[in-house]
Amino acid sequence: MTTAPILLFLHGVGDGDKDDNWRGTLSASLEKLGYPALNAAQVIAPKYAHALIDWDVKESLPEVTLKSPTRDAARQNRRAFESRMGAIESRLGRHLRGDGIIGLDTAVGAMTSVPFFKQARNYLSNPQIRAQVLNRIVGSLPVAGPIVIVGHSLGSVIAADLLRRLPVGLNVVGMVTIGSPLANGAFDVDKLKDTLREPPTNLSWWVNFWNTSDPVAAHRGLSSVLPWMVDFKIETTKDPTQGHLAKQYLGSEAVAAAIGFALFGSTSTEVSRVERGIEIALDPAESIALMALRYAHLMRRLLKGDELDRFTGALRSVQSELVHDVMARNRA
């Protein structure tokens, strides 16, 4: 029997959404897409707003439990990760990193000095507060099983920081970040970006969403600093005072589709029609599919850098599915 994933929601600055209003928004979005309501899943939403303000007892950071893989293991992990990310990109839509807006990125970095964002500044610069927050989250988690992480705003930075400190038995089957400032240099806590130069081995996939009206996201995603990431642009409002809110992100069908897939799998109920002839020959649809696959391989030769990595992952996923489907038809 497969254990259902647990949803871990990590909030940003403020009061930590004491009433958990985010649940209602996400639940409605999931149901709209045909997924079960959120009450069908186990949810862990630790509150650490007060822990971001001050500390009482000196604590150490949670132990780093994720060991660095060997070079060969890292290469195999990267290859498998690219394949999974390719499948996610083909499911959710086109990757779009965004170009940023001149001056806005600098402004986001400067915001950490504003009193309202004191909680973020504390996490980034005070090791005791950082340790206190991480310990509080780790203490709320089970020791084993599948988990889906959703991090909003500062919560996305905390989620990234948490990855290598999770209990060894936990497997992150999906991670979704929304409204993330992690691409900004001011949020590179403890050289986090260097630590995440390669995808962690306990992470199945990670996608990031940025809202066009979100000043904190600064009109760009995370793949500008983590090239193995996939970013998706959404447009929920033109109001910059609303664009960063969790309810704007969780009300988006695209964001809900990613979370729903991680928690519940595919909503597809389509049944393939199978011909039952004696001879096994390519039908027109299969012939066209193979021609398209060949064309994709030829296109791949023209790509470089980040585009090559993402396209290669997507191509592996599509090719694997195509071969699987043809073999299934042949067996039938």
Secondary structure as UniProt FT lines:
FT   STRAND          6..10
FT   TURN            18..19
FT   HELIX           21..32
FT   TURN            33..34
FT   HELIX           38..40
FT   STRAND          42..44
FT   HELIX           50..52
FT   HELIX           71..92
FT   TURN            102..103
FT   HELIX           104..110
FT   HELIX           111..113
FT   HELIX           115..117
FT   HELIX           118..125
FT   HELIX           127..138
FT   TURN            139..140
FT   STRAND          144..152
FT   HELIX           154..162
FT   HELIX           163..165
FT   STRAND          169..178
FT   TURN            182..183
FT   HELIX           185..187
FT   HELIX           189..191
FT   HELIX           192..195
FT   TURN            201..202
FT   STRAND          206..211
FT   TURN            212..213
FT   TURN            215..219
FT   TURN            223..225
FT   TURN            227..228
FT   STRAND          230..234
FT   TURN            240..244
FT   HELIX           246..250
FT   HELIX           253..264
FT   HELIX           284..300
FT   TURN            301..302
FT   HELIX           305..331
//
